[in-house]
């Protein structure tokens, strides 16, 4: 963190695909954003690197991943600021 802005972030997603997915494009979008901006962006942006295949669960996975990443980013920002849950 640099003040209220995210300076550096790393996002990896497991249990979504057969291999761990590194969400580099989403990380780049989040750099320089405030915690609130990052949470809103994560909630609305599915990591393109995940490349989900067509299945009955695709829409569910997209919704859950966006919410989970948004929550995780909020927790990480809180930890970086020294806040406790």
Secondary structure, DSSP 8 states (H G I E B T S, - for coil): -BTTB------EE-SSSSS-EE-HHHHHHHTT-BHHHHHHHHHH---GGG---SSTTHHHHHHHHHHHHHHHHHHHHHHHTT---
